[in-house]
Amino acid sequence: MTAEACAEVSDWLTGEFAGRFSPDAVRSVVRIAARDLEGQIVPEAMSEMLHRLARYRLSRLADAAFGR
């Protein structure tokens, strides 16, 4: 489930953050977020929580990198 969720979330966020982060950078943030969530939430909530956490982290990185 986690690998599938990582792939799905990475694809979605790669499109959302295109022009700000490379696909590899997005996948890295998603993998780290998945690792941080593993064992902390019920498996059924992984996709949603992974999307929220990774999107939050990428937004924060974008704000810091692009002076927002």
Protein Blocks (a to p, Z undefined) as FASTA:
>chain_A
ZZmmmmmmmmmmmmmmgojacfklmmmmmmmmmmmmgopacfklmmmmmmmmmmmmmmmm
mmmmnoZZ
